[in-house]
Amino acid sequence: MAISDRVLRYLGSNRNIAGSCLALLGLLAHFLGLAGAYWPVVVAALYGVGALLAPPDRVKLTISHADVETRALREDLHALLRRIEGRFPADVDRAVLTLGEVIDDVLSRAEQLTASPDQLHVVSQTIRSYLPASLEAYANLPRGYALARRADRERSAHEELLAQLALLDAQMRKVAEAIHRGDEQALRDQGRFLRDRFGGSELDLGRPQPPGRD
């Protein structure tokens, strides 16, 4: 494995790229009839010259603040996914896994995400508060109660959880889209929306919804 890693690193190195470019010129000279009978030697020599003269690859040993932030969030997300595995109905599992994939995509754009502190906070809260609060509230309900509709509310707790997961998924997709576009204002708008929607209190599936709100 270590040898293959070194080979892969060399293939993408400045030395290999420069050497390959000059070797291609040697091949072109051969096809034009300029390299003579010793064209393999010419090609190899040009590769060697390119590899020797190419600037060395820059070494990066420092880890950016953005990488540190997003790495910790990704670890928390994956830990949450492992804890809930097999604990919820299949449709809830699918919704959570899909949401996790969207969040993973957002976290892969570390520099863009951390450039917007408001948005980073919202993604962090989604992983560490909004999502686990919804799942925890549902998990603590008796299964029959969670699935049954009640007279004082149209949705069952199960339907309410799926609706909340869909809302989080939709908003995280907008965050991902805005990050890909580099739209700072869109990031801030999504951050305000999620804070206004969820920032006041935990998601409580046992609490009746005010009239007019999903």
C-alpha positions as CSV (number, residue, x, y, z in Angstrom):
1,M,0.0,0.0,0.0
2,A,2.8,2.4,0.8
3,I,4.5,1.7,-2.5
4,S,1.3,2.2,-4.5
5,D,0.8,5.5,-2.6
6,R,4.3,6.7,-3.6
7,V,3.7,5.7,-7.2
8,L,0.4,7.6,-7.3
9,R,2.0,10.7,-5.7
10,Y,4.8,10.6,-8.3
11,L,2.4,10.2,-11.2
12,G,0.7,13.5,-10.1
13,S,4.0,15.3,-9.3
14,N,5.5,18.2,-11.2
15,R,8.5,16.1,-12.2
16,N,6.4,13.5,-13.9
17,I,4.2,16.1,-15.6
18,A,7.2,18.0,-16.9
19,G,9.0,14.9,-18.0
20,S,6.0,13.6,-19.8
21,C,5.4,16.8,-21.6
22,L,9.0,16.8,-23.0
23,A,8.8,13.1,-23.8
24,L,5.7,13.8,-25.9
25,L,7.7,16.4,-27.8
26,G,10.3,13.6,-28.5
27,L,7.5,11.3,-29.8
28,L,6.2,14.1,-32.0
29,A,9.7,14.6,-33.4
30,H,9.9,10.9,-34.1
31,F,6.6,10.9,-36.0
32,L,7.8,13.9,-38.0
33,G,11.0,12.0,-38.9
34,L,13.3,14.3,-36.9
35,A,14.5,11.9,-34.2
36,G,16.2,9.3,-36.3
37,A,16.7,5.7,-35.4
38,Y,17.6,6.5,-31.8
39,W,14.2,8.1,-31.0
40,P,13.6,6.0,-27.9
41,V,16.8,7.3,-26.4
42,V,15.7,10.9,-27.3
43,V,12.3,10.4,-25.7
44,A,13.8,8.9,-22.5
45,A,16.4,11.7,-22.4
46,L,13.8,14.4,-22.8
47,Y,11.7,12.8,-20.0
48,G,14.8,12.8,-17.7
49,V,15.6,16.5,-18.5
50,G,12.0,17.5,-17.7
51,A,11.9,15.6,-14.5
52,L,15.2,17.0,-13.3
53,L,14.4,20.6,-14.2
54,A,10.8,20.7,-12.9
55,P,10.3,22.6,-9.6
56,P,9.7,20.3,-6.6
57,D,6.1,19.8,-5.4
58,R,5.2,22.1,-2.6
59,V,4.9,20.4,0.8
60,K,1.8,21.2,2.9
61,L,1.9,20.0,6.4
62,T,-0.3,22.6,8.1
63,I,-4.0,21.9,8.6
64,S,-6.3,24.8,7.9
65,H,-8.9,26.0,10.5
66,A,-11.6,25.2,8.0
67,D,-10.4,21.6,7.8
68,V,-10.3,21.2,11.6
69,E,-13.9,22.6,11.9
70,T,-15.4,20.5,9.2
71,R,-13.5,17.3,10.2
72,A,-15.0,17.5,13.7
73,L,-18.5,18.1,12.4
74,R,-18.2,15.2,10.0
75,E,-17.0,12.9,12.8
76,D,-20.0,14.0,14.9
77,L,-22.4,13.4,12.0
78,H,-21.0,9.9,11.3
79,A,-21.1,9.1,15.0
80,L,-24.8,10.1,15.1
81,L,-25.6,7.9,12.1
82,R,-23.9,4.9,13.7
83,R,-25.9,5.4,16.9
84,I,-29.3,5.5,15.2
85,E,-28.6,2.6,12.8
86,G,-31.5,0.1,13.1
87,R,-33.5,2.1,15.6
88,F,-36.0,3.7,13.3
89,P,-38.5,2.7,10.6
90,A,-37.0,2.2,7.1
91,D,-38.5,5.5,5.7
92,V,-36.9,7.4,8.5
93,D,-33.6,5.7,8.0
94,R,-33.6,6.6,4.3
95,A,-34.5,10.2,5.0
96,V,-31.7,10.5,7.5
97,L,-29.1,8.8,5.3
98,T,-30.0,11.1,2.4
99,L,-29.7,14.1,4.6
100,G,-26.4,12.9,5.8
101,E,-25.1,12.7,2.2
102,V,-26.2,16.3,1.6
103,I,-24.4,17.4,4.8
104,D,-21.3,15.5,3.8
105,D,-21.3,17.3,0.5
106,V,-21.6,20.7,2.3
107,L,-18.7,19.7,4.7
108,S,-16.5,18.8,1.8
109,R,-16.4,22.5,0.8
110,A,-14.6,23.5,4.0
111,E,-13.2,26.8,3.0
112,Q,-16.4,28.1,1.4
113,L,-18.5,26.9,4.4
114,T,-16.3,28.4,7.1
115,A,-16.1,31.7,5.2
116,S,-19.7,32.2,6.4
117,P,-19.7,31.9,10.2
118,D,-23.5,32.1,10.3
119,Q,-23.9,29.2,7.9
120,L,-21.2,27.2,9.6
121,H,-23.2,27.6,12.8
122,V,-26.4,26.4,11.2
123,V,-24.7,23.3,9.7
124,S,-23.2,22.6,13.1
125,Q,-26.6,23.0,14.9
126,T,-28.2,20.8,12.3
127,I,-25.7,18.0,13.1
128,R,-25.4,18.5,16.9
129,S,-28.9,19.8,17.8
130,Y,-31.7,20.0,15.2
131,L,-31.3,16.5,13.8
132,P,-30.6,14.6,17.0
133,A,-33.4,16.5,18.9
134,S,-36.0,15.4,16.3
135,L,-34.8,11.8,16.3
136,E,-34.5,11.6,20.1
137,A,-38.0,13.0,20.6
138,Y,-39.5,10.5,18.2
139,A,-37.5,7.6,19.7
140,N,-38.8,8.3,23.2
141,L,-42.4,8.0,22.1
142,P,-44.3,4.7,22.3
143,R,-44.4,3.2,18.8
144,G,-48.2,3.0,18.6
145,Y,-48.5,6.7,19.8
146,A,-45.9,7.8,17.2
147,L,-47.8,6.2,14.3
148,A,-51.3,7.2,15.3
149,R,-53.0,10.4,14.3
150,R,-54.7,12.4,17.1
151,A,-57.7,14.7,17.1
152,D,-55.7,17.7,18.1
153,R,-53.2,17.5,15.3
154,E,-53.5,16.4,11.7
155,R,-50.0,14.7,11.5
156,S,-48.9,11.7,13.5
157,A,-45.6,12.0,15.2
158,H,-44.1,9.7,12.5
159,E,-45.3,12.1,9.8
160,E,-44.1,15.1,11.7
161,L,-40.6,13.6,12.0
162,L,-40.5,12.9,8.3
163,A,-41.7,16.5,7.6
164,Q,-38.9,17.9,9.8
165,L,-36.3,15.7,8.1
166,A,-37.6,16.8,4.7
167,L,-37.3,20.5,5.8
168,L,-33.8,20.0,7.0
169,D,-32.9,18.2,3.8
170,A,-34.4,20.9,1.6
171,Q,-32.5,23.6,3.5
172,M,-29.2,21.8,3.5
173,R,-29.6,21.3,-0.3
174,K,-30.1,25.1,-0.7
175,V,-26.9,25.6,1.5
176,A,-25.0,23.2,-0.8
177,E,-26.3,24.9,-3.9
178,A,-25.3,28.3,-2.6
179,I,-21.9,27.0,-1.6
180,H,-21.3,25.6,-5.1
181,R,-22.4,29.0,-6.6
182,G,-20.3,30.9,-4.0
183,D,-23.4,33.0,-3.2
184,E,-22.7,34.5,0.2
185,Q,-26.0,36.3,0.4
186,A,-27.9,33.1,-0.2
187,L,-25.8,31.4,2.5
188,R,-26.8,34.1,5.0
189,D,-30.4,34.0,4.0
190,Q,-30.5,30.2,4.6
191,G,-28.8,30.7,8.0
192,R,-31.4,33.2,9.1
193,F,-34.2,30.9,8.0
194,L,-33.0,27.9,9.9
195,R,-32.2,29.9,13.0
196,D,-35.7,31.6,12.9
197,R,-37.3,28.2,12.4
198,F,-35.4,26.1,15.0
199,G,-33.3,28.5,17.0
200,G,-35.8,29.3,19.7
201,S,-36.3,25.8,21.1
202,E,-35.6,22.2,20.5
203,L,-37.7,20.3,18.0
204,D,-40.4,18.8,20.2
205,L,-42.5,16.2,18.6
206,G,-44.7,15.9,21.6
207,R,-45.7,19.6,21.5
208,P,-48.7,20.6,19.4
209,Q,-47.9,22.8,16.4
210,P,-49.3,26.3,16.5
211,P,-52.1,27.0,13.9
212,G,-50.8,27.8,10.5
213,R,-47.3,26.2,11.0
214,D,-46.1,23.0,9.5
